[in-house]
Amino acid sequence: MEKFYQKGTKYEPEISLNPISGNFRIKGTSMPENTVKTYHPALEWITLYKKNPAPQTNLTFELDYINTASSKMIHEILRVLDDIANKGNSVKIIWHYHFADTDILDIGEEFKDFVKSDFVLQKIDEI
């Protein structure tokens, strides 16, 4: 399986998925005009990855803004990662938030309540 990389733009996050290391990252601003177009390729890739995942999968979020439509797609990605964890593989979600950004923290807390995978809210000084 090849690595997945989608370059970020002013309104779309950078998405990097490495099947060998199991390290995934979604970084930047997420308020694309067409959320499905932005996230669907990554969601399809992760669904295929689910068939033969790395022993440890880590997804790091480094978002400075996320709209409601993006939250729905991220919810779907997290659901697939929970499927991976439910099959006995180790999955860890790391949600970075700026110490003063309570909106991003609140969104992370909502996702943390949804998933069964290990979910860490990590406060940082800057993104």
Secondary structure as GFF3:
##gff-version 3
##sequence-region A 1 127
A	DSSP	beta_strand	4	6	.	.	.	ID=ss1
A	DSSP	beta_strand	14	17	.	.	.	ID=ss2
A	DSSP	beta_strand	23	30	.	.	.	ID=ss3
A	DSSP	alpha_helix	35	49	.	.	.	ID=ss4
A	DSSP	beta_strand	56	66	.	.	.	ID=ss5
A	DSSP	alpha_helix	68	86	.	.	.	ID=ss6
A	DSSP	beta_strand	90	98	.	.	.	ID=ss7
A	DSSP	alpha_helix	102	114	.	.	.	ID=ss8
A	DSSP	beta_strand	118	124	.	.	.	ID=ss9
###
